[in-house]
Amino acid sequence: MYDLVSIGDVKLDVFISLDQCLQKCNLKEKKVSFDFGEKISVEVLDQQTAGSAPNVATALSRMNFKTAVISNMGQDQTYLQAQRDLSNEGVDTRFITPHKGEKSAFSAVLTLQGEKTILVSYILKQYKLPKRLSTKWLFVSEMGNGYDKLFKQVIKFMKKGETKLAFNPGNKQIADLKPELYDLIAVTDVLFVNVGEGREILKSKKIGVPQMAKRLFKMGPSEVIITDARNGAYGYDGKTLWKIPMFPAKRVEATGAGDSFAAAYLGARLHGKGVEEGLIWGAINSAEVVQHVGPVPGLLTHTEILSRIKKNKSYRPTAL
């Protein structure tokens, strides 16, 4: 049996720094603009196998959990690299299916002064759950078209009562807001969203976090986790809303911060910890990730997380 199996696109992330072109970039109201047709000099920082599904599986594998990824990819170099990278991290890749003639998903991550904008593509292949899948947790994340049929399969799978479900809706699912999205939320054990995603799901642009947590909880999840970038994160279990500040860190690049938070939170849950401890584990893991380029290099082991907790005993969430 696996500890966690994640589902979603595996892609190649290319990290492009815009810091060298500040003189040509107009920074105003959190927007970056430059003249159309202009040639902009940039720096390619790195390229990595990425995506919420592999990020979470890799993070938990580093914490000594048994993980696997369910994904569709093109039969290309990105697929070969993903096979190598994930296998080296101890992640089972048997459920990653290559498709001849297809191109794997791809992201261009534009970074500027520690923040990011991601240009992302998805693979357009139908996802299916493997037969006789046995796992303690299922993590459903971003993917392209055809996800609605998979969501129905997952809902049916969850009725067996043998697996817990963690759900982090992707851009496509939130843009579409199909009934299947809300149906899957209804059977979710832990729902992960950021503030912007929560507002989109609730169709309310101005709702605050306390009310957001309560309304999302009423949709069915047992726990609602809301991340809010530099403002920290929140956890709600239907009784108490907890807030934890951002763990101190020098931000270099923020890709994968949410995935690393979710993975460590689930790692705490797999160790029998509650919402409070889960928030601590998640915040510590994500703080290390943002100090590196990309979602993987900064991921912590179980021992490293416990060591940081021991050294920072006063770092605790507060009840609102």
N, C-alpha and C positions, 0 to 999 in steps of 0.2 A: 504493500500500500504506500502511496505517496503521501507526504505531508501536505503538499500543495501542488496543484496543476494550474497553470495560467493559460488563458486563451486570448489571442490577439495577434496583430501583425508584428512580424519581425522585420526590421528594416535596417538600412545603412544610414547613419547620421553623419553628415559632414559639418563640422563646426567652423564657421567663418566669422572672424573678428572684424568688426567695423570700426574699431577704436582708432585705426590709422587714418580714417577718412573723415574725422570729425569736422574738418574745415569745409567739407562738401556736404555734410549731413545737417539738416536743419532739425534740431531737437526742440520740440515744443509740444506741451500738453501730452507727454508720453508717446509722441509720434516721431518717426524718423522719415524724412523726405529728402529726395534729391532729384535732379532733373532727369526726365525720361530720355533714354538714349545715351546718357553719359557713361563713360567708362570709369569705374570706381576701383581703386586699388585696395585690396583686402589681404588678410592673412588667413590661410587655412591652418587652424590649430590642431585638428585631429580628425579622424574618421573612425567610427565605432559601430559595432553591432548594437542595436538599440530597439526601443519600443517598450511600452509598458509591460507587456507579457514577459519578454526576456529579462527586463530589468528587475522585476519582482522575483522571478524564478532564480536569477543569479544572486540577488541579495539574500534570499533565504537559504540558498545552497551554501553561501559563505558562512551562514549561521548554523551549518551542519544539519540542515533539513533536506529531505529527499524531495526533489522537485522535477517537473517536466513542463514542456511548453507544447501547446496545440496551436499550430499555425499553418498558413498557406504561403508559399513563396514561389518566385520564379525559379526556373532551373538555370541559375546564373552564378556569377562570381559572388554576389551578395549571399546567396544560399550557402556556398562552400565556406565562406568566411564565417557565417553564423554557426555552421556545424562545428567548425574548429573552436571558435570562441566559447560557445556554450558548453561543448564537451570538456574543454579545459577548465571550466568553472564547475564541473560536476553536474550540469543540468542534462537531463535525459531529453534527447532530440528525436526520439522515434516517432513522435506524433507531428513532426514538421514535414509537410508534404510539398515536394517541388512539382511545379507544373510547367511542362515543356511549352515554349512559345510565350510564356508570361514573363513580365518584369517584376522583380521584388519591389516592395514598398521602399520609399526613399524620403529622407528629410534633409533640408538645408537649414541648419540652425544658425541664425544670425545673432551674434552676441555683441553687446555694446554696454560698456561700463557695468558689467556683471549681470545685466538683464538679457532676455532673449526674445526673439521672434522666430517661430518655426514655420517653414514652408514644407508641407507634408503631402505625400501621396499615399494611396492605399492600393492593395492588391484586390482585384475584383473577382474573387473566387468564394464559392459557398463554403462556409465552415460547418463541420459536423463533429459531434462528440464521438470519440472512439467507443467501440463496444467493450463492455465489461470493465469500464473505468473505475478504479478504486482509489479514492483520495480523501483525506480528512477535510481539505479545503479546496474550493474551486475559485479562481480569481478571473473575472471577466473584465476585459479592458477594450481599448480602441481597436476598431477594425472597419473595413469598408462595407460596400453593399452586400446584402444577403444576411446581415446580422440578425434580422427579425426572425428568420427561420431557426437560427441557432438559439436565440433567446427562448423560443418555444421548446426546443429540445432540453435546454438547461432547466426550465421550469418543470418539465416532466421528470427530469433526472432528480431534482431536488425533492420531489414528492416521496422518494424512497426513504428520506430521512436519515441517510447515512453520511451525508456531507454537508459542511457549512459553506455558504456562498459569500464571497466578497466581490463587490461590484464598483468599478470606477468607469463610468460612461465616457466614451471618447467624443471627439468633436463631431463626428458624423451622426452619432446617436442623439446628441444634444441639439444639433441643428435640425434634425428631422422631427424629434419629439413624437415618435410613433407610439401607439398604444402598447406595443411590445416593450418599450422602454419602461413604462410605468408598471407593466405586469411583472417584469423582472425585479424591479425595485421592491415590489410587494413581497417577494420571497427571499429577499436579501438579508443576511445576518449583519454584515458590516458594509455600509455605503460610504464610499470615499468621493468627495467632491471638493473643489475649491469654491471660493465665494462667488465668482462669476458663473461657474457651472450651476451652483445651487439656485441662483437667481433665474437662469435660463430655464431650468427644470420646472421651477415654480411660476414662471412667466411673470416675475415681479422684479423690476430693475432696481428698486430702492429698498427692498426688505433687508433688515438687519440680521446679524448672525443668530441671536437668541430665537427670534421668531422663525427664521429659516430652519434651524435645527428642529424645532418642534413640528413644523409643517412637513418636513421631510420624514421625520420619525413616524408621523401619522400615516404615511404612505405604506408602512410595513416593515422597514428595517429594524433590527434589534438594537443597532448602534449606528449613529451618524457621526462621521468624522469630517470636519470642514477645515481645510487649510487656507491660510490667508497670507501667504508670502512672508514678508518681513514682520508682519503683525502676529505671527505665531499660528497656532492651530487650536481647534475646539473639538471636544468629544461629548456626545449626548447619548444617554441610555434610557431616556424616558423619565428619569428622575432628576438627575443632576447634569447641568451643563458645566463642563470643565474647560478652562482655558490655560494653555501653556505658551509662554513667550518663546521666541526664536532662541535656540541655543547659540551662545556666542560663537561667531565664526567670521572669517574674512571671505566674503563672497567673490569668487572668481568667475563662475559660470553656473547657471541654475538648472540646466537640463537634468531631469531625473530626480529632482528634489521631492516631488510628490510621490513618485514611485518608491523611492527609498524610505520615505515616511510610512507609506502603506505597508511595505514589506516588513519593516521592523515592528510596526504595530501588530501585524499578524504573527510575527515571531514571538512577541510577548504573549499573545493570546494562545499560541501553541504551547507555550510554557505555563499556561494556566493563569496568567496575569489578567487583571481587569483593565478598564478604560484608563484609569490614572497612569498606571505603569506603561500601558501601551503608548500613551501620548509622549511619555519621557523617552522611550526607546525610539519612537518615530522621529522625534525632534533631534535627538543626538545623531542618528544615522544620516538624516538629511543635511544636518549642519556640516558633516564631514564631506558629503558629496558635493556641495556647492563650493568647496575649496579646491576642486579639481575641474578640468574640462571633461564634460561628458558624464553619463549616469552611472558608470561602473567603477572607475579607478578608486573612488573614495569610499566604497561600500565597506562597512565594518563587519567583523566577525562577532559572534556571540560574546566571546571573552572581552573584546575591545569595548563593546557596549557596556558590559557590566563594570569594566574598569572605569569608564567615564562617569557612570552613575555613582560609583563609590567615591570618586574624587569630587563630585558635585552634589553632595547630599542635600543641599538647600534648594536645588533645582527641582521644583515640583509644580504641578498644575494647581490652579486655584478654582474653587467653586464659585460660580457667578450667581 
